[in-house]
Amino acid sequence: MRQDDSRIVNFDLLRGFFIFLALWQHFAYYLNIWYAEYFREMGVLEKNYLSHKHMIGFNLPVDSFSHWAAWFFTPWVSQVYLTLAAFNLAKRSQEEFKFVFASKLKIFGLLYLYFVMENILVAPNFGEGISFYPIMSWMIILTLNAVLYRYFGIKGVFVLFVLSFAKWFAPDSWYDSGGLEYWMQQNVHAQYELDAQIHYFLTSGCMGFILGWINSQKEEWGYKRELGQFVLGFILLMVWVIWGEKFTVNFMDVFETEHDLADDILGLLSILGVQLMVLSSFLFAEKKGFSFKVPLLHWIGVNSLTIFAFHRVLFVHFMVPVMMIVANFNKTILINKWYICWGSTLLVCLFTWFVQKTQIHKLVVR
């Protein structure tokens, strides 16, 4: 059976695991900054939130387990979801891709608009509401890959892959994204952030597309594909281990250093290396008949986009406010622990399942 005729079960598992990690990190971050940036109900502070009063304006640190997870997974997990999406995008030949090209662009455009609106809903202020974040960057990169593949084939994507390294060899003035961020901060809103610069993710997106194309169009290469990818990934990782700078995470802000490795050439090589090792290992296992189907993670992987679309709105506008009230009843404060983030993730999954089962969204828009 051709690769594009069936789902890669092990990749669904990985996608589910990566989405779980992303929600864990996002929830830990929002708890980090809740008292400093999100609490706005000063009018009822003395009555309904008195136990939280002494925390207003301060960050809430994560626990050691969440800190370790952020240190171990953050640099490459923030990239690999895009890599998997690009991998799937490349499962058709160029000729077959022409028939789905327009629909793919429409999907990427609508998703971009949705997540812009979702960000406005969850941001603590206008500046952050209109800021540029990873998933917006991903939609642009997927669109670039799709356009190049449609008109130039895999060679076009490969050229973009090579050009994605230009940042480290071109003059700094060519990549003065800080100038745009500064202008926006001075003229629109002081808290605007150009968080997810395209060059942080472009290489991973192109690599994912090329890997997907090799997997679906070069079956004659056999298992040499996965073996070569794993060895290359290990070499790239070792280059960073030996010569690269260490990655650190701030207990008070788990997102503070999120893109540090992606903004460094050796760090980027380590990100590519880990992805190559992980994806090639799970792909090789599936081709050998070992499909790791963990029910909950597999379900999250299959429904990852829906879960991701709901999680921030639910957490910011419902879950944390409820936690605040419960904590006040107990005369204590919020806690930023791994089990709070895990429990919140399960609640988001439960909500997603409820929406799917009841199809309540169809009733709302009828």
Steps between C-alpha positions, in 0.01 A plus 500: 500500500629847418587722790244766408214246523525449873582686818830442672377376837830568675494859378150540646646385831788746471266782404282422800800497731632826357162672537484375859842653562397827331190532720706418808745777416231750404307445822817525708580828325156652557524409867850654500364838396142489625544732798734731310310541171157338506335588829278802438219465755632752748146621574414173677848417628415568865177301484555203270877466458647619828736204542665595169559865588866468597581323170368771266783616274723197564581196287419149620788251458454155347585185694819302435332236280340759272832685487685184396240423232529854364879471490501159331220545245443870429763573229393224263138430596412857404630406152404137444124555468575714193742236373229233522246724326746566217577126482131426442471782247761330281338156477368564147695523177526845343240407239254375763568802718367735233147374568512582875719809478219758516327324790826484696556874459144567612549285811827672592344843450194423711713347775720808500196725543351275770814503711536876461149536644567238767811689605302823530255317729764369740755783501518725808528814286466626142873488426531133582167438330639607162846351557650239266521154656618153386186356346466808278856448384422132433209586270722732295774237472255226398359737238850571364573128477170434326551778242856394422409133470201577279699703248861380534480155656725374778792702357319820594456385860864391514614845384293657778655253746849615398397866518364445852861490622579839346428682826832382642702605196329822389553847651292570810326785323331248268324345797421808704167368626565691820443818302142402424438399859646829625285702257186317610586552865561871448202572273232237572540335841794470735439131565491388139731202450642345184543176688510238223734631234479299179865392503449323835275243331569513127771234499289252696202559271706440185672198652164347593376546144813344350481205740134447411582510129784250541275270702220498242690538172821303561375163618782329311746638754353265761622523857807694394283810529433464871851377582663790318268751664569362846878505454491854360280609789738352756797677340320836501401456864859413599629813327287709737582285805874548442514861380161658568379714788283347772126554500341639816142560616378766740282362781305827493441504121530171314463679164776754556770293324270298270670609176858535625628183331308570179670841484847341512649295215631218721178503701299471180708202393419330831128562443521349152705211635256403774208518258680279247579242767150491648304500173722246324486266803120501521461475124741205485312329784168535317643358179626204701148443634537666840217751537488665842132581549452653846123575497492847659814632327386353170163673535672828584721457194206442267309797649803718570389806306160516671656458844758767425228735376308479830767470767606859565151649501375237744799534730515880512129574514365207701749267667729749673212723621342190658837410656519854640163466671579154641835623630334798666254269679802312634677827585795418276638598158532338158757226467704437186547122519520236230183326615302824462620527139432131431152521652425809293612316187261214577217750546574655161494150347169430673354823365621417149347152524170652621489744209568221253245261648218751538593707191385798703698732274263416215200593715658834590559604139174358358 
